[in-house]
Amino acid sequence: MECRLNIKDKIHWIGVNDRETTLFENYWPLEKGVAYNSYIINDEKIAILDTVKFNKTTEYLEKIKEIVGDKPVDYLIVNHMEPDHSGSMLALLGAYPEMQIVGNKKTFPFIEGFYGITKNFYEVGDGDSLDLGHHKLTFHLTPMVHWPETMMTYDETSKVLFSMDAFGGFGSLDGGIFDDEINYEFYEDETRRYYSNIVAKYSSMVQRALKKVGGLDIQIVAPTHGPIWRTNPGEIISLYDKWSRFEAEEGVVIIYGSMYGNTAKMADYLARVIAEHGIKNVKVFDASKTHTSYILSEVWKYKSVVIGSCAYNTKVFSSVATVLEKFRNSGLKERYVSVFGNKSWSGGGVSGIDEFVSEIGWEKIGPSIEATYSPKDAEFKALQSLGKEIAARLKTDFPE
């Protein structure tokens, strides 16, 4: 028997785990894998909600067959067209050629463009409904969360919100499928990493979507990645609300790029000063070693960011420049930022970060600190003052 289970009232999880893919979208590391969640409602009319990535199609079709037997599938509801959720669509249509493909008007050009499918379309608009017999589904368009065609499907009968990528996260489902079966500490980090790197650029649209579904009686949140929320769905909804409003916790993230250790030395010294002044959450990242997705996730969590770079061919060190570009693209707001670095025969590292600071609109704490050749007493004293100032600002913002 395949690993599938009943969620509620003949709604089944028919998702799959992918522990083979190393990079999500060929860029984001998947050290703990990822789940592609799909669902089937085995009613008088049978509906499937989203599919799975093409590398899991055979396993996926076997799960469907185990549930429905020889009965036909009537509807495929497409909440999101990204290929990790639509990759089995052609195979599914081949198995069930009369199946209607349910989507909004922005969905169908994607289907034709990706897969050449031009038939069996069933168009729905915002607020439209679909009666399966016992279950009645309504559709809520949530564009740009995080593609133009995205929508959510709500089962009025079972009070389940099928939320596509919203409320999802990285990480395979290792036995536990529901929020009450897992240690969520790991999944919270991976869900925030997913949000900050995949969805966060469209945080204003997330806020619109939250308002749109805010009036629904949501008892279960069923996303297309990560655990299903049946015990405390308000928790994941609250986290998305927090992240999309750029709320932060007390803490400092120090990111640096260093060729021969001098900028690294400054980063470690500054981290120690900040810790000595009562800030317990201090994270230090070598931008050349840590993938940008982990760095952005931590910056999304904590209030203060410190960026350091050596000068490299009169510019910001390449790995730091990559992080800065990711910050620009993310749309993150309401952070503190400070700057330090090192140069020898040319500058460019610190001045390049200063240019970024003037563009991003974050509030700067302290003057930029730049050592020449290696940090000396003057730079360490300046770092001492900067660390005190950062800690004092955070203690003001987050009183105990």
C-alpha positions as CSV (number, residue, x, y, z in Angstrom):
1,M,0.0,0.0,0.0
2,E,1.3,3.4,-1.0
3,C,1.8,6.2,1.6
4,R,-1.4,8.1,1.2
5,L,-3.9,9.0,3.9
6,N,-7.3,10.4,4.6
7,I,-7.3,14.0,5.8
8,K,-11.0,14.5,6.4
9,D,-14.3,13.5,4.8
10,K,-12.8,11.5,1.9
11,I,-10.1,14.1,1.2
12,H,-6.9,12.2,0.7
13,W,-3.3,13.4,0.7
14,I,-1.6,11.9,-2.4
15,G,1.6,13.8,-2.2
16,V,5.2,12.6,-2.6
17,N,8.6,13.2,-1.1
18,D,11.6,14.2,-3.2
19,R,14.9,13.6,-1.5
20,E,16.8,13.2,-4.8
21,T,16.6,16.7,-6.1
22,T,19.5,18.7,-4.6
23,L,18.5,22.2,-5.8
24,F,14.9,23.6,-5.8
25,E,14.4,25.5,-9.1
26,N,18.0,24.5,-9.7
27,Y,19.2,27.1,-7.2
28,W,17.9,26.7,-3.6
29,P,19.6,23.9,-1.6
30,L,17.3,21.1,-0.5
31,E,19.4,19.5,2.3
32,K,16.3,18.0,3.8
33,G,14.4,17.4,0.6
34,V,11.0,18.7,-0.3
35,A,7.4,17.4,-0.4
36,Y,5.0,18.0,-3.3
37,N,1.5,17.8,-1.9
38,S,-1.4,16.9,-4.0
39,Y,-5.0,16.1,-2.8
40,I,-7.9,14.1,-4.1
41,I,-11.6,14.4,-3.1
42,N,-13.3,11.1,-3.6
43,D,-16.9,12.3,-3.9
44,E,-19.7,11.7,-6.4
45,K,-17.5,13.7,-8.7
46,I,-13.8,13.1,-8.1
47,A,-11.5,16.1,-8.0
48,I,-7.7,16.3,-7.8
49,L,-6.1,19.5,-6.5
50,D,-2.7,20.1,-8.2
51,T,-0.3,17.4,-9.3
52,V,3.4,16.7,-8.5
53,K,6.8,17.1,-10.2
54,F,7.4,14.9,-13.3
55,N,10.1,12.8,-11.5
56,K,7.4,11.3,-9.2
57,T,4.6,10.8,-11.8
58,T,4.6,6.9,-11.7
59,E,4.3,6.8,-7.9
60,Y,1.7,9.6,-8.0
61,L,-0.6,7.8,-10.5
62,E,-0.4,4.6,-8.4
63,K,-1.7,6.5,-5.4
64,I,-4.6,7.8,-7.3
65,K,-5.5,4.4,-8.7
66,E,-5.4,2.9,-5.2
67,I,-8.1,5.4,-4.1
68,V,-10.5,5.6,-7.1
69,G,-10.0,2.2,-8.6
70,D,-11.6,2.1,-12.1
71,K,-13.7,5.3,-11.6
72,P,-12.8,8.3,-13.7
73,V,-11.4,11.5,-12.3
74,D,-13.8,14.3,-13.2
75,Y,-11.7,17.4,-12.4
76,L,-8.1,18.6,-12.0
77,I,-8.1,21.8,-10.1
78,V,-5.0,23.9,-10.9
79,N,-4.2,26.3,-8.1
80,H,-0.7,26.9,-9.4
81,M,1.0,26.2,-12.7
82,E,4.7,26.0,-11.6
83,P,6.0,22.7,-13.0
84,D,6.7,21.2,-9.5
85,H,2.9,21.2,-9.2
86,S,1.8,20.7,-12.8
87,G,4.5,18.4,-14.0
88,S,2.2,15.3,-14.0
89,M,-0.7,17.0,-15.8
90,L,0.0,15.4,-19.2
91,A,0.2,11.9,-17.7
92,L,-2.9,12.5,-15.6
93,L,-4.9,13.7,-18.7
94,G,-3.6,10.6,-20.6
95,A,-5.0,8.4,-17.8
96,Y,-8.3,10.3,-17.6
97,P,-8.9,11.8,-21.0
98,E,-12.3,13.2,-20.1
99,M,-11.1,15.0,-17.1
100,Q,-11.9,18.7,-16.9
101,I,-9.0,21.1,-16.1
102,V,-10.3,23.8,-13.7
103,G,-8.5,27.1,-13.6
104,N,-8.9,30.8,-14.0
105,K,-8.4,32.7,-17.3
106,K,-4.7,33.3,-16.5
107,T,-4.1,29.6,-15.9
108,F,-4.8,28.3,-19.4
109,P,-2.1,30.1,-21.3
110,F,0.4,28.5,-19.0
111,I,-1.1,25.1,-19.6
112,E,-0.9,25.5,-23.4
113,G,2.6,27.0,-23.2
114,F,4.1,24.4,-21.0
115,Y,2.3,21.3,-22.1
116,G,0.5,22.0,-25.4
117,I,-2.9,21.2,-23.9
118,T,-5.8,23.1,-25.4
119,K,-8.9,21.2,-24.5
120,N,-11.0,20.2,-21.5
121,F,-10.7,23.7,-19.9
122,Y,-13.2,24.7,-17.2
123,E,-12.8,28.3,-16.3
124,V,-13.7,29.7,-12.9
125,G,-13.7,33.3,-11.6
126,D,-13.2,34.7,-8.1
127,G,-15.9,33.4,-5.8
128,D,-17.2,30.8,-8.2
129,S,-18.1,27.4,-6.9
130,L,-18.0,23.7,-7.9
131,D,-20.3,21.1,-6.5
132,L,-18.8,17.6,-6.2
133,G,-21.8,16.1,-4.4
134,H,-21.1,16.2,-0.7
135,H,-18.2,18.7,-1.1
136,K,-18.7,22.2,-2.4
137,L,-15.6,24.1,-3.5
138,T,-15.2,27.8,-3.9
139,F,-12.3,29.5,-5.7
140,H,-10.4,32.6,-4.4
141,L,-8.0,34.2,-6.9
142,T,-4.8,35.3,-5.2
143,P,-2.6,36.6,-8.1
144,M,1.1,37.0,-7.6
145,V,1.3,34.7,-4.6
146,H,3.6,34.1,-6.3
147,W,2.7,33.7,-10.0
148,P,0.0,35.6,-12.0
149,E,-2.5,32.7,-12.1
150,T,-2.3,31.5,-8.4
151,M,-5.5,30.9,-6.6
152,M,-6.8,29.0,-3.5
153,T,-9.6,26.5,-3.3
154,Y,-11.8,26.3,-0.2
155,D,-13.9,23.3,0.6
156,E,-17.0,24.7,2.3
157,T,-18.0,21.3,3.6
158,S,-14.9,20.2,5.4
159,K,-13.5,23.7,6.0
160,V,-10.2,22.9,4.2
161,L,-8.2,25.6,2.5
162,F,-6.1,24.2,-0.4
163,S,-3.6,27.1,-0.4
164,M,-1.1,26.0,-3.1
165,D,2.4,27.4,-2.4
166,A,1.2,29.8,0.3
167,F,1.8,28.5,3.8
168,G,4.3,25.9,2.4
169,G,7.9,25.3,3.0
170,F,11.0,23.2,2.2
171,G,11.6,19.8,3.8
172,S,10.4,16.3,3.1
173,L,7.6,14.9,5.3
174,D,9.5,12.2,7.2
175,G,6.5,10.2,8.5
176,G,4.7,13.1,10.1
177,I,2.3,14.7,7.6
178,F,0.3,17.0,10.0
179,D,1.4,19.8,12.2
180,D,0.6,17.8,15.4
181,E,2.9,15.0,14.3
182,I,6.1,16.9,13.8
183,N,8.7,19.0,15.6
184,Y,7.9,22.3,13.9
185,E,11.1,24.1,14.9
186,F,12.9,22.7,11.8
187,Y,9.9,23.3,9.6
188,E,9.5,26.9,10.8
189,D,13.1,27.6,9.7
190,E,12.5,25.9,6.3
191,T,9.1,27.6,5.9
192,R,10.7,31.0,6.5
193,R,13.5,30.2,4.1
194,Y,10.9,29.2,1.5
195,Y,8.8,32.3,2.1
196,S,11.8,34.8,2.1
197,N,13.3,33.4,-1.1
198,I,10.3,32.3,-3.1
199,V,7.3,34.3,-2.1
200,A,8.5,37.4,-0.2
201,K,9.0,39.7,-3.1
202,Y,5.2,39.7,-3.4
203,S,4.6,40.4,0.3
204,S,2.0,43.1,-0.5
205,M,0.1,40.6,-2.5
206,V,0.3,38.1,0.4
207,Q,-1.3,40.7,2.6
208,R,-4.2,41.0,0.1
209,A,-4.6,37.3,-0.1
210,L,-4.7,37.0,3.7
211,K,-7.4,39.6,3.8
212,K,-9.4,37.8,1.1
213,V,-9.4,34.4,2.9
214,G,-9.6,36.0,6.4
215,G,-13.4,35.7,6.5
216,L,-13.4,31.9,5.8
217,D,-13.8,29.3,8.6
218,I,-10.5,27.6,8.0
219,Q,-10.1,24.4,10.0
220,I,-7.3,22.9,7.9
221,V,-4.7,24.5,5.8
222,A,-3.4,22.1,3.0
223,P,-0.5,23.7,1.1
224,T,1.5,22.1,-1.8
225,H,4.7,21.9,0.2
226,G,5.3,21.1,3.9
227,P,3.0,19.9,6.6
228,I,-0.8,20.0,6.6
229,W,-2.1,22.2,9.4
230,R,-5.1,20.5,11.1
231,T,-4.6,21.3,14.8
232,N,-3.4,24.9,14.7
233,P,-3.9,26.4,11.2
234,G,-3.8,29.9,12.7
235,E,-0.1,29.4,13.5
236,I,1.0,29.3,9.9
237,I,-1.4,32.0,8.9
238,S,0.0,34.2,11.7
239,L,3.6,33.5,10.5
240,Y,2.8,34.6,7.0
241,D,1.1,37.7,8.3
242,K,4.2,38.5,10.3
243,W,6.7,37.8,7.6
244,S,4.7,39.7,4.9
245,R,4.6,42.8,7.2
246,F,8.4,42.6,7.7
247,E,8.1,42.1,11.5
248,A,11.4,41.1,13.1
249,E,12.8,39.7,16.3
250,E,15.7,41.0,18.4
251,G,18.9,39.8,16.8
252,V,21.8,40.6,14.5
253,V,22.9,39.0,11.3
254,I,26.5,39.7,10.3
255,I,27.4,38.9,6.7
256,Y,31.0,39.2,5.4
257,G,33.3,38.4,2.6
258,S,37.0,38.0,3.3
259,M,39.9,37.0,1.1
260,Y,42.7,36.6,3.7
261,G,40.9,36.8,7.0
262,N,41.1,40.5,7.9
263,T,37.4,41.2,7.3
264,A,36.5,38.0,9.0
265,K,38.5,39.1,12.1
266,M,36.4,42.3,12.2
267,A,33.2,40.3,11.9
268,D,34.1,38.1,14.8
269,Y,35.2,41.0,17.0
270,L,32.0,42.8,16.3
271,A,29.9,39.8,17.1
272,R,31.6,39.4,20.4
273,V,31.0,43.0,21.4
274,I,27.3,42.7,20.5
275,A,26.9,39.5,22.5
276,E,28.7,41.1,25.5
277,H,26.0,43.8,25.5
278,G,23.2,41.4,25.9
279,I,22.1,40.3,22.4
280,K,21.8,36.5,22.4
281,N,20.7,36.1,18.8
282,V,23.9,36.9,16.8
283,K,24.4,35.0,13.5
284,V,27.6,35.3,11.5
285,F,27.8,34.1,7.9
286,D,30.7,33.9,5.5
287,A,29.0,34.8,2.3
288,S,31.4,32.7,0.3
289,K,30.3,29.6,2.2
290,T,26.7,30.0,3.1
291,H,24.0,30.0,0.4
292,T,22.2,33.2,0.1
293,S,18.8,31.5,0.8
294,Y,19.9,30.8,4.4
295,I,21.3,34.3,4.9
296,L,18.1,36.0,3.6
297,S,16.0,33.7,5.9
298,E,17.9,34.9,8.9
299,V,17.7,38.5,7.9
300,W,14.0,38.1,7.5
301,K,13.9,36.9,11.1
302,Y,16.1,39.4,12.8
303,K,16.0,43.2,13.0
304,S,19.7,44.3,12.5
305,V,22.0,43.5,9.6
306,V,25.7,44.2,9.4
307,I,27.5,43.8,6.1
308,G,31.2,43.6,5.7
309,S,33.4,43.2,2.6
310,C,37.0,43.4,1.6
311,A,37.7,45.4,-1.6
312,Y,37.9,43.1,-4.6
313,N,39.1,44.6,-7.9
314,T,37.7,48.0,-6.7
315,K,34.3,46.5,-6.0
316,V,32.4,44.7,-3.3
317,F,33.7,41.1,-2.9
318,S,31.7,38.9,-5.3
319,S,29.9,36.7,-2.8
320,V,28.8,39.7,-0.8
321,A,27.6,41.4,-4.0
322,T,25.4,38.4,-4.7
323,V,23.8,38.7,-1.2
324,L,23.2,42.4,-1.7
325,E,21.5,41.8,-5.1
326,K,19.3,39.2,-3.4
327,F,18.4,41.7,-0.7
328,R,17.5,44.3,-3.4
329,N,15.2,41.9,-5.2
330,S,13.5,40.6,-2.0
331,G,11.7,43.8,-1.2
332,L,12.5,43.5,2.5
333,K,11.9,46.6,4.5
334,E,12.3,48.0,8.0
335,R,15.7,46.7,9.0
336,Y,18.8,48.3,10.6
337,V,22.0,48.1,8.7
338,S,25.7,48.8,9.5
339,V,28.8,48.6,7.3
340,F,32.4,47.6,7.8
341,G,35.3,46.1,5.7
342,N,38.9,46.2,4.7
343,K,41.1,47.4,1.8
344,S,44.7,47.4,0.8
345,W,45.8,49.1,-2.5
346,S,42.3,50.1,-3.5
347,G,38.9,50.7,-2.0
348,G,35.5,49.7,-3.3
349,G,34.2,47.2,-0.8
350,V,32.8,49.5,1.9
351,S,31.9,52.3,-0.6
352,G,30.0,49.7,-2.7
353,I,28.0,48.6,0.4
354,D,27.3,52.2,1.2
355,E,25.8,52.6,-2.2
356,F,23.5,49.6,-1.5
357,V,22.5,51.2,1.8
358,S,21.5,54.4,0.2
359,E,19.3,52.5,-2.3
360,I,17.6,50.0,0.0
361,G,16.2,52.5,2.4
362,W,17.1,50.7,5.7
363,E,18.1,52.8,8.7
364,K,21.8,52.9,9.1
365,I,23.4,52.5,12.6
366,G,26.8,54.0,13.1
367,P,29.5,55.1,10.6
368,S,31.0,52.8,8.1
369,I,34.3,51.3,9.3
370,E,37.1,50.5,6.9
371,A,40.5,49.1,7.8
372,T,43.6,49.4,5.6
373,Y,45.6,46.2,5.1
374,S,44.4,44.9,8.4
375,P,42.3,46.1,11.3
376,K,44.2,47.9,14.1
377,D,43.4,49.6,17.3
378,A,41.5,52.4,15.7
379,E,39.2,50.0,13.8
380,F,38.7,47.8,16.9
381,K,37.7,50.8,18.9
382,A,35.2,51.9,16.2
383,L,33.8,48.4,16.1
384,Q,33.5,48.5,19.9
385,S,31.4,51.6,19.6
386,L,29.3,50.2,16.8
387,G,28.5,47.0,18.6
388,K,27.4,49.0,21.7
389,E,25.2,51.2,19.5
390,I,23.6,48.3,17.7
391,A,22.9,46.5,21.0
392,A,21.4,49.6,22.6
393,R,19.1,50.2,19.7
394,L,17.8,46.6,19.8
395,K,17.3,46.8,23.6
396,T,15.2,49.9,23.1
397,D,13.1,48.3,20.4
398,F,12.7,45.0,22.3
399,P,12.5,45.8,26.0
400,E,12.5,42.7,28.3
